[in-house]
């Protein structure tokens, strides 16, 4: 085999070597690992591969980890600085998750287990969000008693509340209460108007104030809270000193270039009434709609995609879920801007067990990404992500982004309350195919039954996950883990990972069960695993 300028010639294919030349015998022996084609296409055993089945071969490092570019496309038109997407599950993504994901450079997809109006309101909260501004503070009315304040503090862990004439956001501001105001009052029947800091004594900012200006006002006034009012003295926002310290500039934030608002997605089903839901979401400013089906290759989804592209041309559409090129072809032909790949591989999903249909995720991601690439359609690897190593493998197999449910459930920003079990702090997490989620509306993702059958077949379970803390710490940890993985593979960007994947420069190896055990923690009597 001839060698030219550091490349090995092999018919029409050329394999670039590192600076250390490798002889043909060594290269073809498997000593350098195997190409994706050898692993997934020349697959004589006809086996489906999971992320754990594969390991990526190390490459030559010629760049620092800080120089690695992990930006990638979610759809044809939307590029994220961080290729992370939160799943449209009712225990994962509502407005708080979506806001924080966007601030960190990813995107959140609002679930549809709520009325169309409520889902559109969740999208609107994301679009109206201003960094450091609380746009939906809990307000109290003048008739609220101290006893009610105590209960609110206990339930919500808040210490300060604005008082408006209506008791709601948008009402005329008449005062504010804090711990200092109520510290020495013991009668629970006393009304807030008797001990609040009244409007005349408050320092306020006018609507339109910048974050920098608000920070200056708080420093000068030495106050903990700064109400923002309009020309009618109606409350439009609240700024807290603690939030200003948390919400500094986010240079990676995912924003719409047209209006600088945060990017947000939302899920819909494939039923006729979902067209109304899509209309409300588009009016609220949603950037991408995910057509949410466990098996996306259906006439119902194809009709919905065509409708969305015709009715809402400025909203990107992600179709799915699919695991084969033929499934992907039908949705690409219908006009999708992106694809969601994965079936039956989530930690709370039982589709493969119950329905005997699906595919191992590494195989699904590789084959669908390779096919969709011909049409310029990015894919999102959905499900099966349990670690930063799995994220790295998904990107190395051609995924543009990864969608995560269980990895993000249990964070402060996920819906639901924390609870303790056996001394461990937990949050509820359930599959959208679980009976509980189906009863709340999730069955539309799994069932399209015109006969109106009342029998539900669960394709998921309900459980709990441990407390992971705030996304503001967790997402940077995931990002850094992915960067280290790409660096070890000798890859400086997500784009380069695809180039090396399809040119054969990126090499893999299949791991035996013993190799998988060896690659994890082993041989210890006990250990403590800390993420960061």
C-alpha positions, -999 to +999 in steps of 0.1 A: +000+000+000+015+033-011+020+063+013+016+099+002+021+130+024+012+111+055-018+093+040-022+056+033-037+049-001-065+023-001-084+024-034-105+056-033-101+059+005-071+076+022-064+072+059-044+101+074-019+089+100-004+108+130+031+122+128+044+087+137+041+066+106+023+032+110+031+003+087+004-014+067+005-046+086+000-029+120-028-006+106-048-035+092-043-058+121-067-039+144-039-026+166-051+009+159-087-001+164-114-003+137-133+022+115-170+028+121-176+010+088-159-021+101-178-020+134-213-011+121-214-021+085-191-051+082-210-065+111-210-103+105-225-110+139-255-088+131-253-072+165-267-039+177-242-018+196-248+003+227-226+031+239-211+008+265-202-018+238-178+007+222-147+025+232-130+053+212-093+049+204-070+077+216-056+102+192-027+126+190-032+157+213-019+190+198-042+215+215-053+225+250-087+214+263-099+250+265-096+253+227-121+225+219-152+237+202-183+217+212-208+239+193-231+220+169-263+222+150-296+211+166-315+217+133-306+231+099-311+266+112-303+265+149-268+261+162-260+257+199-228+265+217-234+235+239-249+204+223-272+196+252-310+194+250-334+187+279-361+161+271-398+171+269-408+151+299-430+163+327-404+156+354-376+173+334-385+204+313-407+233+322-398+270+319-371+270+347-352+241+331-356+257+296-343+291+308-312+277+325-304+253+296-305+282+272-284+304+295-258+277+296-257+274+258-282+245+252-319+244+248-349+230+267-380+214+251-412+221+271-433+189+276-469+187+264-485+170+295-505+202+301-531+223+283-521+240+251-526+274+269-504+264+298-477+251+275-477+283+255-475+303+288-444+282+297-428+292+264-437+328+269-419+328+303-387+317+286-391+343+259-398+371+284-369+361+306-342+388+312-310+377+328-312+386+365-348+398+364-375+379+382-405+384+359-430+362+379-424+369+416-449+356+441-469+387+452-491+391+483-523+412+487-528+439+514-552+415+532-526+387+536-519+379+573-486+372+590-497+336+595-501+332+558-467+348+552-451+323+576-467+294+557-455+308+523-420+311+537-420+276+550-435+261+518-414+281+493-382+290+512-387+327+502-379+355+526-393+385+508-426+393+490-438+423+471-472+436+480-495+448+452-531+460+453-543+429+435-520+404+451-507+395+417-479+405+393-489+436+373-508+451+402-499+485+417-470+483+441-478+493+476-450+478+496-426+449+503-420+426+533-388+409+543-375+389+573-365+421+590-401+435+588-417+405+605-389+394+629-404+408+661-441+403+654-459+374+670-496+378+663-503+357+632-536+377+625-517+409+618-521+421+582-490+428+561-500+465+556-492+470+594-456+460+592-445+461+555-420+487+541-445+509+523-441+523+488-429+557+499-399+542+516-390+518+487-361+523+462-375+512+428-362+511+392-382+521+361-391+496+335-364+493+309-335+495+334-304+475+324-289+448+346-258+470+351-279+500+362-300+478+385-268+464+401-256+500+407-289+510+423-288+480+447-252+487+457-259+524+464-291+517+483-277+487+502-310+469+496-316+432+490-345+436+466-352+461+438-388+463+424-392+474+388-423+494+380-438+510+349-452+545+345-484+535+363-464+522+393-474+486+384-449+459+393-433+444+362-402+426+377-382+421+408-344+421+410-326+404+439-290+410+449-284+372+453-297+367+417-275+393+403-245+375+418-257+342+402-268+356+369-237+372+354-232+374+317-236+341+299-215+344+267-227+310+255-264+317+259-287+304+232-304+334+218-326+342+188-305+366+166-336+384+156-348+396+190-320+384+214-346+363+234-336+329+247-342+299+224-368+274+235-385+244+220-418+226+228-432+192+221-466+184+204-483+152+194-497+141+160-534+144+167-556+170+149-560+191+180-522+194+182-524+219+153-541+243+177-514+237+202-487+244+176-505+277+167-504+289+203-468+279+207-458+298+175-477+329+187-457+326+220-425+327+201-413+291+202-382+285+181-385+247+174-413+222+177-405+186+184-431+162+170-431+138+199-438+101+190-421+070+203-423+056+168-421+086+144-425+068+110-462+072+106-486+089+083-498+109+113-464+125+119-457+130+082-490+150+079-482+170+110-447+179+097-461+191+064-487+211+082-462+227+105-438+236+077-467+252+057-484+270+086-453+281+106-424+285+082-403+304+107-404+276+133-380+247+129-394+212+132-377+181+146-393+148+137-389+114+154-383+092+171-365+071+145-337+045+145-334+034+109-325+053+076-358+043+060-377+059+089-356+090+087-361+092+049-399+095+052-395+124+077-368+141+057-390+139+027-418+155+047-395+185+054-380+181+089-352+204+100-338+179+124-343+143+136-346+127+170-330+093+173-337+066+199-363+040+207-367+021+239-333+029+254-341+054+281-335+045+318-373+047+325-384+033+291-397-003+286-407+000+249-382-027+238-393-050+265-431-045+260-433-040+223-402-059+211-393-030+188-364-006+189-327-006+184-294-004+204-286+033+205-250+035+192-261+016+161-292+038+156-272+070+160-244+060+136-267+047+108-293+075+109-267+103+113-248+089+083-279+088+061-294+122+073-260+138+066-266+134+029-295+158+032-279+182+056-303+172+084-287+171+119-297+144+144-302+145+181-293+114+200-322+109+225-318+085+254-293+061+268-270+089+281-257+080+316-223+098+316-201+123+299-185+094+281-218+085+265-222+121+253-188+120+238-195+087+220-228+100+206-210+130+191-183+108+178-209+086+161-224+116+141-249+131+165-253+169+164-267+171+199-277+148+227-311+149+245-311+140+282-339+131+306-325+112+336-292+130+334-310+163+341-339+151+363-331+156+400-315+191+394-329+221+411-344+234+378-364+202+371-401+203+380-412+187+414-402+189+450-373+171+467-380+144+493-359+122+514-358+084+514-334+064+535-315+097+542-310+104+505-324+136+488-344+126+458-368+139+431-395+120+412-386+110+376-409+090+353-411+079+317-438+095+295-449+060+288-455+052+325-491+048+336-489+079+358-477+100+329-502+085+305-530+094+329-518+130+327-518+130+289-486+112+279-504+084+261-507+105+230-469+099+224-474+062+223-510+056+212-529+067+181-561+046+184-592+058+166-611+029+181-610+047+215-596+018+235-595+023+272-567-002+277-533+015+284-501-005+279-473+010+299-440+016+280-422+032+310-418+033+347-419+058+375-390+062+400-367+087+417-333+101+410-308+116+434-303+154+439-278+167+414-278+204+425-282+233+401-276+232+364-253+262+368-227+238+382-238+206+365-238+217+329-202+231+331-191+198+345-208+179+316-192+203+291-157+199+306-161+161+306-170+161+269-140+184+261-116+160+279-131+131+260-127+148+226-092+159+235-081+123+244-095+112+210-074+139+193-105+158+182-106+196+185-143+202+176-176+184+170-172+191+133-138+175+132-152+144+149-176+139+120-148+144+094-126+118+111-156+095+116-165+094+079-129+094+067-120+064+088-095+083+110-116+079+141-112+044+154-133+023+177-131-011+194-159-034+207-155-042+244-162-076+259-183-076+291-151-082+310-135-051+293-166-030+303-162-041+339-124-033+337-132+002+324-153+011+354-146+012+391-135-022+403-115-040+430-125-017+458-142-027+491-161+007+490-158+040+474-175+074+470-182+088+436-183+125+433-190+143+400-174+176+408 
